[in-house]
Amino acid sequence: MNSMSSCKSTRLSGNIAVPGDKSISHRALIIGSLVTGKLKINNLLESEDVIATANALKTLGLKINKINNVWEIFGNGIGNLSGSNHHLDLGNSGTGSRLIMGLLAGSDVEATITGDASLSKRPMKRIIKPLLKTGAIFKDSNNDHLPITIKGSKIPLPIEYHSPVASAQIKSSILLAGLSSTGNTTVIEPSLSRDHTERMLKCFGANISSTKMSDHSWKITLEGLPDLKPFDIEIPSDPSSAAFPIVASLITPDSDIKVLNVCVNDLRMGLYQCLIEMGANISFSNRRQINGEPVADISASYSILNGITIPESRVASMIDEYPILSVAAIKAKGNTTMKGIEELRFKETDRISAMCEGLGLVGVNTIENKDSMVIVGKGPNCSLNGNLTIKSNLDHRIAMSFLCLGLITDNPIIVEDTDTINSSFPTFLQTMNKIGAKINQL
Ligand code: S3P
């Protein structure tokens, strides 16, 4: 088991790139496997989660190569997976496992999906329930956890599904199954979750629409059996990874950094919106579009922050960023209240408990409720002792959040079992060291 320690640092500075977006990387591989013909993917995130998805697709018979840093995938067309007894190990990846279940539901193929200890505890009925309606067969449809054996059908039924949560994984899984249907597939979600699947399918030629309903829910409708034409994909950098050096710079005095080429899709920008409301010096430049996704460079410098109340309506757009926002909230004047965040309990670990427990060890007061959390800010001049060890619990974002916090504590913070960082940000250590952060592999 590997650990890292992070020590008090002065002035983070410089221009950096963080790796490709995780959500878009999974989709590039999975949707790429459904086109007819060859496409190239540039800047694919080569993290354990994404490689697990690539390996699962290879096990299903897809030809995927990496040549001179560019990935090539030879798509088989829609609904053309076959065989039975495939074993797909998706490791730590919620996105990979859930999207691949949708992919399998749209072909006459049978496979068993497994995952690591963290993924095996995460809820899967949320995917099984809608996919059952498409005609997919599960070995045990009452099972909420991996391993799960699914048999799809060549022509799944087109469904209309009201999702109880705004989840891009649920939505995308259903849409992927719907690609093989002869009719329209509709997903209604309570608020709009990240729309990378919709944007990418549109770029490949699918007919897909999103409409805001009078009750503020969103209706996404996909026409089945589209003719998906291959085109080469460039993946922008991941705003969820950029969040770590950016928050580290906001809380470390005299810092000033720029993260290049970041995906700034509105549906991923909740953290940045909150930080700006808290008073952060954050600016966006060089705005442009890449493959239907908005992209910009993000600059951030040391800032005096104020606590805010984050409404439930922002949850979907910053679902992965609450742990690192909690670190920023420590240095704020006043309380930061996060509402409607129960979904955090179903991530790689229960992130509400993990943050409250870890922050308690640092001497920060928190209030934990079933679906909310309050961080009692200690103000910009607070001193924090550190000198403690945090377990990652196989959660990459918990590990990186506490390593960023260690940059401002008087004594080091050690995070145990940091290999999990490789699931989303394998170059975290080098990137943070490049801007001057004192983080070491132990
Ligand atoms: C993801 C969606 C989010 C997010 C996850 C990536 C995706 O999950 O937490 O890290 O790529 O679709 P939910 O939409 O299920 O909350």
Residues whose N, C-alpha, C, O or C-beta is under 5 A from the ligand:
A	BS01	S3P	S23 T95 A166 S167 A168 Q169 I170 S193 I319 D320
